[in-house]
Structures are given as C-alpha cells and as structure tokens.
Amino acid sequence: MTKKRSVLILSFLILFSTPGLNDVFAHSMFNSAEQFNAGYRVQVATAPEFPQIDEPSQFLIKVTEGFDYEDVDRFTMGMKIFYNGKQVDTIPPTAIEGSHWDFDYVWRNSGNHIVEVFLYDMPNNSEPLSFKFNMGTQSPFGQIFIIAITIGALSMTGVFLYIYMPKIFKKSRL
C-alpha cells in the first residue's frame, strides 16, 4: 500500500469517526424503562435483567431533572406494584439522598407487572408525580430463549472449528 493511500484512508477514518465520539451509550437493559413527567426523568431497571420468581433481585432507580439530565440531590419515592390488574405490593415513601435508589425486592408472580412510581415533595409540584412502567419477571420462555441462544452459539463454534481446524493442522505439519 502506498504512503499516499494510507494517509488518505487514515484521514477518512478520522474525519468520519469524530462525530461518533460524542455519543456513547451503555448497554440498555431489557427490563428497563424511563419516563418524563413535570421536568423530571425517572429510570427504572432490575438486576438481574430477568428476575427469578421467589429469589432476591434489585430495583435500580435513578431520578434526574430537566433535559440536561442533572442528578437530583434528594427525593422521596414510593411504589405500587400490580399484577393482572390487582395491587400485589406497596413500597412506602422513602427519603433518598442522591439521585440513585437501589433496593432488594422479591417477585412472587411470573409475567408482566405494572410498577407505579410516585415522586413526592418535588419543587413546584404540590401533588406527587406518577410514573408507570411495565416490568417482567422470568418466565419459562425466557429460559428457553437463553438456552436457544447458547445452543446456537455453541453450534456456530462447532461449525467454525470443523471448517478451520483442519486447515490450521495442515499448515502446522508443513
């Protein structure tokens, strides 16, 4: 490759990759969501992404303010959790210092839940702010999905080994 061509390719890469450097996004979890209301953004997620029934998991909550996503200093939040249209749990209002609230939770039912989050005592809002999220728990289909992906990855690895291993051994004998 000529020096001029190398410089041209490098210039092209620098020119077109620079705008992409400003936008970096982490992996968005499957069981996560966010909502805006009255200038506040509430993000919720679970860890693990697919909670198991009757096993401890975590709710991960973050509250930011405005469209610049500035972390709030403190907030008070409570929750109601619904399953099949019936309320199955309540988390009483809790005062949190900082913008993150992580707490342990045990899911009792398999399937989709509606989690209604209430943000209390926020400036310029006399009423609690309400945010609703769909949250799912591990169902048999989630396990089947994970097993299918694993079998597919192992099968692909087997095919690549079958194709390329003889070539590697043939080169090493020469």
Backbone bond lengths (Angstrom), bond angles and torsions (degrees), N, CA, C in turn:
res aa  C-N    CA-C-N  psi(-1)  N-CA   C-N-CA  omega(-1)  CA-C   N-CA-C  phi
1 M - - - 1.443 - - 1.529 107.48 -
2 T 1.280 115.46 137.57 1.464 119.23 -178.45 1.516 110.43 -78.41
3 K 1.336 113.30 158.64 1.463 119.18 -179.30 1.528 110.65 -64.20
4 K 1.327 116.45 -38.47 1.463 120.92 -179.45 1.527 110.75 -64.02
5 R 1.321 116.47 -40.35 1.458 120.45 179.94 1.537 110.62 -68.20
6 S 1.327 117.10 -39.43 1.463 121.23 177.88 1.516 111.46 -61.56
7 V 1.329 116.47 -43.47 1.463 121.20 179.39 1.529 109.76 -64.71
8 L 1.320 117.27 -39.68 1.459 121.68 179.74 1.536 110.51 -63.91
9 I 1.323 117.75 -44.34 1.458 121.23 179.74 1.527 110.58 -65.51
10 L 1.329 116.73 -43.80 1.456 120.91 178.77 1.531 111.01 -61.75
11 S 1.313 116.99 -43.32 1.470 121.36 177.93 1.529 110.79 -61.64
12 F 1.317 115.91 -42.08 1.462 120.77 178.91 1.529 110.77 -61.37
13 L 1.334 116.64 -45.37 1.462 120.73 179.84 1.524 112.07 -63.42
14 I 1.313 117.09 -43.11 1.464 120.87 179.94 1.523 110.33 -65.63
15 L 1.321 117.00 -43.88 1.452 121.96 -177.61 1.527 111.29 -61.69
16 F 1.333 117.73 -45.39 1.452 120.00 -174.12 1.522 114.24 -91.43
17 S 1.312 118.93 -11.45 1.458 119.64 178.05 1.523 112.27 -93.67
18 T 1.307 119.30 -20.12 1.458 122.41 -177.67 1.529 112.67 -60.22
19 P 1.345 120.96 -45.46 1.460 118.56 179.53 1.530 112.51 -60.88
20 G 1.316 118.57 -30.66 1.448 122.01 -179.64 1.511 113.84 -74.44
21 L 1.312 118.30 -13.71 1.451 120.35 -178.04 1.529 112.44 -71.90
22 N 1.321 117.30 -22.83 1.452 120.51 -177.71 1.529 112.85 -75.83
23 D 1.332 117.92 -28.07 1.447 122.04 -175.67 1.524 109.73 -105.98
24 V 1.316 116.06 105.37 1.450 121.32 178.15 1.514 107.24 -122.89
25 F 1.321 116.28 126.85 1.443 120.60 -177.74 1.522 109.95 -123.63
26 A 1.324 115.67 137.69 1.461 120.58 175.63 1.523 108.59 -81.64
27 H 1.306 114.86 169.52 1.457 120.97 176.99 1.524 109.60 -61.06
28 S 1.312 117.26 125.31 1.453 121.30 177.02 1.525 107.77 -84.25
29 M 1.311 116.31 122.91 1.456 119.89 -177.21 1.525 110.13 -69.59
30 F 1.340 116.19 149.25 1.459 120.71 -179.02 1.515 111.23 -62.45
31 N 1.301 117.76 -44.79 1.456 122.30 -175.04 1.530 109.46 -96.06
32 S 1.313 116.47 57.22 1.452 120.32 -179.90 1.524 109.86 -138.52
33 A 1.322 114.75 158.65 1.463 120.01 178.90 1.517 108.62 -161.90
34 E 1.304 115.17 165.81 1.461 120.62 174.99 1.511 108.46 -144.52
35 Q 1.327 114.28 153.88 1.456 120.62 179.99 1.515 109.71 -146.62
36 F 1.333 116.00 145.51 1.461 122.89 175.68 1.520 108.94 -104.74
37 N 1.334 115.15 142.09 1.462 120.36 174.50 1.522 107.24 -159.07
38 A 1.326 116.57 125.46 1.471 123.80 174.77 1.533 112.18 53.99
39 G 1.329 116.40 36.72 1.464 120.29 176.68 1.520 115.00 86.57
40 Y 1.319 117.34 3.61 1.459 121.25 179.23 1.526 109.50 -116.50
41 R 1.318 115.53 144.32 1.460 121.37 176.91 1.527 107.64 -115.97
42 V 1.314 115.66 126.87 1.457 121.52 176.14 1.523 107.62 -113.68
43 Q 1.332 115.38 126.45 1.459 122.12 176.69 1.520 108.13 -112.32
44 V 1.327 117.17 134.00 1.458 121.30 176.00 1.521 109.18 -127.38
45 A 1.316 115.15 149.18 1.462 122.15 175.11 1.516 107.76 -155.60
46 T 1.310 115.45 167.45 1.458 120.25 174.51 1.518 108.63 -122.60
47 A 1.306 115.42 150.56 1.462 121.28 174.02 1.530 106.66 -130.83
48 P 1.304 118.23 119.22 1.454 128.98 2.90 1.532 111.12 -69.22
49 E 1.320 115.18 167.98 1.457 119.78 -176.47 1.521 112.14 -59.94
50 F 1.321 116.77 -34.99 1.463 121.42 176.01 1.521 108.22 -116.17
51 P 1.346 118.06 92.52 1.467 119.90 -178.41 1.529 111.58 -61.17
52 Q 1.317 115.66 144.59 1.464 122.31 176.97 1.531 108.74 -90.70
53 I 1.307 115.74 148.23 1.461 121.21 179.51 1.531 109.05 -69.16
54 D 1.331 116.22 136.50 1.471 125.04 177.54 1.530 113.58 61.77
55 E 1.329 117.72 21.40 1.465 122.02 174.52 1.525 108.41 -124.22
56 P 1.334 117.18 144.83 1.474 119.24 -179.12 1.535 111.96 -62.85
57 S 1.303 114.99 138.17 1.460 122.64 172.19 1.521 106.29 -137.10
58 Q 1.310 116.78 -176.38 1.457 119.62 179.76 1.518 110.55 -127.72
59 F 1.320 114.98 141.19 1.454 122.23 165.14 1.519 106.17 -89.25
60 L 1.309 117.32 132.99 1.458 122.52 176.60 1.523 106.87 -118.42
61 I 1.320 116.74 119.52 1.463 121.06 -175.73 1.521 109.09 -128.32
62 K 1.327 115.22 138.73 1.462 121.28 175.93 1.522 107.87 -134.37
63 V 1.330 116.15 137.63 1.463 121.98 179.25 1.515 108.18 -120.87
64 T 1.329 116.15 126.85 1.460 121.54 176.55 1.522 108.48 -127.56
65 E 1.316 114.62 165.59 1.462 121.09 -176.21 1.514 109.70 -121.77
66 G 1.331 115.94 140.02 1.452 121.69 174.95 1.516 113.06 71.35
67 F 1.318 114.32 179.14 1.459 119.81 -179.06 1.523 112.11 -86.96
68 D 1.339 116.71 -0.25 1.466 120.97 172.94 1.526 110.39 -92.49
69 Y 1.332 115.92 -1.38 1.468 123.09 177.37 1.528 112.05 56.47
70 E 1.304 116.62 46.77 1.462 120.78 177.35 1.522 109.08 -78.23
71 D 1.325 116.23 130.74 1.458 120.76 179.56 1.523 110.26 -62.00
72 V 1.336 115.75 139.04 1.461 119.42 174.92 1.527 108.68 -81.13
73 D 1.329 116.53 153.80 1.472 120.87 -178.00 1.518 111.84 -78.99
74 R 1.310 116.18 -36.10 1.467 120.95 -179.33 1.525 107.95 -160.98
75 F 1.326 114.23 155.13 1.463 119.40 177.52 1.522 108.83 -157.34
76 T 1.333 115.40 162.25 1.454 122.31 174.86 1.518 107.00 -118.70
77 M 1.332 115.95 128.47 1.460 119.65 -174.41 1.520 110.57 -138.84
78 G 1.326 115.06 143.14 1.456 122.84 172.85 1.515 109.11 -134.02
79 M 1.340 116.59 169.12 1.470 120.14 -176.92 1.523 111.27 -143.77
80 K 1.316 113.63 154.65 1.460 122.36 167.40 1.524 106.24 -127.96
81 I 1.327 115.87 136.07 1.459 120.38 -178.63 1.529 107.86 -117.81
82 F 1.339 115.56 127.35 1.454 122.72 -176.76 1.521 110.30 -115.73
83 Y 1.326 115.41 143.83 1.460 121.89 175.31 1.526 107.44 -137.12
84 N 1.332 116.95 124.76 1.469 122.68 -176.51 1.526 112.09 53.60
85 G 1.326 116.23 40.08 1.453 121.45 176.65 1.514 115.75 79.24
86 K 1.325 117.74 -0.15 1.464 121.06 179.94 1.522 109.85 -115.00
87 Q 1.323 115.29 139.32 1.457 119.63 178.46 1.530 108.79 -72.09
88 V 1.359 115.63 125.14 1.466 120.14 -178.11 1.529 112.64 -111.34
89 D 1.326 117.50 -13.71 1.462 119.19 -179.16 1.527 109.81 -161.18
90 T 1.331 114.58 154.83 1.458 122.28 176.20 1.515 108.32 -135.20
91 I 1.303 116.09 135.33 1.462 121.18 172.58 1.521 105.55 -112.02
92 P 1.336 117.21 114.82 1.468 120.17 -173.77 1.527 111.52 -64.44
93 P 1.323 117.20 157.48 1.467 120.33 178.37 1.528 110.65 -54.45
94 T 1.318 114.31 131.45 1.457 121.94 -177.34 1.516 108.75 -129.68
95 A 1.337 116.79 131.81 1.474 121.30 177.80 1.527 108.27 -81.88
96 I 1.331 116.01 129.53 1.465 122.50 -177.02 1.526 108.66 -121.83
97 E 1.319 117.13 131.46 1.465 122.80 173.09 1.522 108.04 -92.03
98 G 1.317 117.15 126.64 1.458 121.38 -177.21 1.513 109.97 97.14
99 S 1.318 116.17 -172.95 1.462 119.89 -174.17 1.522 113.20 -104.06
100 H 1.337 118.35 -1.57 1.468 122.09 -178.14 1.522 110.90 -114.33
101 W 1.321 114.99 140.88 1.455 121.07 172.87 1.514 107.17 -134.91
102 D 1.308 116.94 112.83 1.462 123.17 177.08 1.521 107.43 -117.88
103 F 1.315 116.96 127.11 1.464 119.58 178.80 1.520 109.80 -146.02
104 D 1.328 114.58 154.29 1.456 121.40 -179.93 1.521 110.22 -77.18
105 Y 1.331 114.71 145.83 1.455 120.57 178.79 1.529 108.27 -150.68
106 V 1.321 116.27 144.41 1.462 121.96 177.39 1.531 108.15 -115.60
107 W 1.325 115.82 119.74 1.461 122.08 178.43 1.529 108.53 -83.05
108 R 1.320 117.02 138.04 1.468 121.64 -177.07 1.526 113.43 -106.83
109 N 1.330 118.07 -18.29 1.466 121.44 -175.50 1.527 110.34 -124.84
110 S 1.313 115.87 143.14 1.458 121.55 178.51 1.526 109.81 -86.79
111 G 1.319 116.13 134.02 1.459 120.07 177.00 1.514 112.92 123.61
112 N 1.320 115.04 -160.60 1.462 121.94 -175.53 1.528 111.52 -84.71
113 H 1.327 115.05 136.19 1.463 122.70 176.59 1.523 108.43 -122.60
114 I 1.307 115.99 150.32 1.461 121.63 171.30 1.524 106.42 -103.21
115 V 1.308 115.84 122.98 1.461 121.37 179.39 1.527 106.79 -110.37
116 E 1.331 115.94 116.08 1.459 120.98 177.64 1.526 107.86 -102.37
117 V 1.328 114.80 119.96 1.463 122.38 -176.33 1.527 107.68 -105.93
118 F 1.316 115.87 135.56 1.464 121.57 179.01 1.523 109.02 -117.14
119 L 1.315 115.81 127.11 1.459 122.69 178.22 1.532 106.86 -106.44
120 Y 1.330 115.89 115.01 1.462 122.11 -173.71 1.529 111.44 -100.87
121 D 1.337 115.54 157.35 1.467 123.98 168.56 1.523 114.44 55.82
122 M 1.321 117.47 37.32 1.460 119.85 177.41 1.531 108.79 -87.95
123 P 1.336 117.69 143.39 1.466 120.44 -178.68 1.538 111.85 -55.18
124 N 1.307 115.69 142.51 1.470 124.47 178.42 1.526 113.48 66.76
125 N 1.323 118.02 14.05 1.467 121.57 178.32 1.525 108.63 -133.63
126 S 1.331 116.36 107.98 1.465 119.44 -178.47 1.529 111.53 -77.18
127 E 1.311 117.24 -27.47 1.460 122.46 179.97 1.534 109.79 -99.39
128 P 1.326 117.28 152.94 1.472 119.21 174.68 1.533 110.40 -63.19
129 L 1.316 116.48 143.05 1.460 121.50 176.60 1.523 108.17 -88.24
130 S 1.317 116.65 136.43 1.462 121.42 -176.34 1.526 110.53 -111.24
131 F 1.323 116.37 137.68 1.459 123.72 178.25 1.530 106.91 -134.03
132 K 1.338 118.18 131.31 1.470 121.32 179.91 1.528 109.69 -115.78
133 F 1.335 114.65 136.98 1.463 121.09 -178.23 1.523 110.07 -134.62
134 N 1.322 116.69 145.10 1.458 122.67 169.26 1.515 107.92 -90.21
135 M 1.303 116.92 125.63 1.464 121.56 177.57 1.521 107.66 -127.87
136 G 1.322 116.39 136.81 1.454 120.39 -178.91 1.512 112.33 -114.00
137 T 1.313 114.68 154.50 1.461 120.54 174.97 1.520 108.42 -112.34
138 Q 1.311 115.08 169.51 1.452 120.76 -178.00 1.520 109.68 -66.31
139 S 1.293 114.75 127.69 1.455 120.92 174.46 1.523 107.41 -116.75
140 P 1.305 118.76 170.42 1.468 119.19 177.90 1.521 112.36 -57.25
141 F 1.340 117.20 -30.14 1.452 119.84 -179.76 1.527 111.90 -67.85
142 G 1.327 117.04 -31.70 1.467 120.17 176.51 1.513 111.20 -64.44
143 Q 1.331 116.98 -42.01 1.466 120.49 177.68 1.517 110.77 -66.03
144 I 1.326 117.03 -40.66 1.467 120.47 177.96 1.526 109.94 -62.12
145 F 1.338 117.80 -41.11 1.461 122.07 178.69 1.525 110.52 -60.39
146 I 1.330 117.27 -47.43 1.464 121.13 -178.68 1.528 110.36 -64.31
147 I 1.331 117.67 -41.92 1.467 121.50 178.88 1.529 110.30 -64.04
148 A 1.341 117.39 -41.81 1.463 120.69 179.32 1.522 111.55 -62.65
149 I 1.321 117.39 -42.03 1.468 120.83 178.05 1.524 110.16 -63.73
150 T 1.324 117.34 -42.07 1.467 121.24 -179.81 1.524 110.68 -64.58
151 I 1.320 117.57 -44.26 1.468 120.66 178.66 1.523 110.37 -63.10
152 G 1.322 117.47 -41.20 1.466 120.88 177.69 1.517 111.90 -61.38
153 A 1.340 116.71 -43.88 1.468 120.19 -179.85 1.525 110.77 -65.85
154 L 1.320 117.38 -42.01 1.474 120.21 178.41 1.529 111.32 -65.78
155 S 1.326 117.55 -38.95 1.463 121.18 177.77 1.521 111.05 -63.57
156 M 1.333 116.53 -43.76 1.460 120.19 178.96 1.527 110.42 -62.84
157 T 1.334 117.35 -41.08 1.460 121.22 177.32 1.521 110.26 -61.47
158 G 1.330 117.21 -42.37 1.471 120.97 178.23 1.520 112.33 -61.76
159 V 1.336 116.63 -41.80 1.467 120.44 179.21 1.532 110.53 -64.73
160 F 1.337 117.30 -44.65 1.469 119.80 178.41 1.520 111.62 -62.26
161 L 1.327 116.67 -41.27 1.466 119.48 178.23 1.525 110.73 -64.37
162 Y 1.322 117.41 -41.07 1.455 121.94 179.06 1.527 111.23 -62.39
163 I 1.326 116.74 -37.71 1.469 120.57 -178.31 1.522 111.79 -78.68
164 Y 1.333 117.66 -46.63 1.458 120.38 -169.77 1.520 115.30 -94.81
165 M 1.315 120.16 -23.68 1.469 120.58 -178.78 1.527 112.41 -62.55
166 P 1.351 119.96 -43.53 1.478 117.98 177.64 1.531 112.20 -60.03
167 K 1.314 117.80 -36.10 1.464 120.26 179.33 1.524 110.97 -66.52
168 I 1.336 116.50 -39.54 1.460 120.45 179.69 1.531 110.31 -66.13
169 F 1.343 117.23 -44.12 1.460 121.01 179.05 1.524 111.45 -66.25
170 K 1.317 117.11 -36.97 1.460 121.58 179.46 1.527 109.98 -63.76
171 K 1.347 117.65 -41.76 1.468 121.65 178.04 1.519 110.87 -66.05
172 S 1.310 118.47 -37.42 1.466 120.30 -177.00 1.514 112.23 -72.09
173 R 1.344 119.22 -25.75 1.448 122.25 177.76 1.523 112.61 -75.81
174 L 1.325 116.47 -24.12 1.477 120.12 -177.67 1.464 111.44 -78.06
